[in-house]
């Protein structure tokens, strides 16, 4: 799979998620319920959530980076180890 194909697949997955959420919301609340909502206030709340999600993801990525770095360092040949002559 090429990088382009991978990116197209990821974009398709995201677009499907967006459409699925819209359709589920319309089914649960009504197709045009958003017209009755204070979408600006809702967006402020969502933006605060997004900032929190970004912070949580940053922490997870840093932890992953540390663990991967530790694993890579532990896989490195020990400079003090004797070399096997065979």
N, C-alpha and C positions, 0 to 999 in steps of 0.2 A: 504494500500500500504506500502510495506516495504521500508526501506532506500535504499536498493540495487535496488529495482525496480524504485524508484524515481531517483536515480543517473543514472541508465541505460536510463531512459526516457530523462533526461537532456542531457546526452551525445548524444543520438540519435538526439535530437533537434538541438544540436550544429553541429553535422556532416551533418545534412540536410541543415543547413544554409550555411556551407562551400561549399557544393556541389552546392547548388542553386546559390550562388554568382559566382562560377566558370563557371557554365553553362550560366548564364546571361551575364557574361563578354565575354565568347566565342561567344555568339550569337551577342552581340553588336559590339565587336571589331574584332572578328575572333579567331578561335581556338588557333592559335599559335602566336598571336600578341605579347604576352609577350616576344618572342624572339627578337623583335625590341626595346623593352623598356630597359631603364637603371634601372633595378630592384633594384640595390643597392641604388641609389638615392631615388627611390620610397620608399624603406624600411626605409631609414633615416627619410623621411617625415612621414611615418606611425608610426614610433617609437615615434616621437615628438607628434603626435596626441594621441597615446596610453598614454603617460605620462600625457597629458592634461586630457584625459578621466579619468585616475586614480585619478588625483587631484579633478576633478569635482565629481567623485563618492565618494571620501573620504569626501568632504564637505557635500554631500547629506546624507551619512551615519551618520556623526556626528550630523547633524540637526535632522535626524530621531531618533537617539539615545537620543538626548536631549528631543524631543517631547514625545517619549515613556517613558523616565524616568520621565518626568513631569506628564504624565498621570498616570503612576504607583504610583507615590508619591501622587497624588491627590485622588487615589482610596484607599489609605491606611487609616485605621481607625484613626480618630483624637484622639490623646491621651488625649486631654482636654475635649472631648465630654463625656457627662454623659451616662452611660450604662442604657439601658431600662431593668428594672427588670423583665419584662414579658418574 
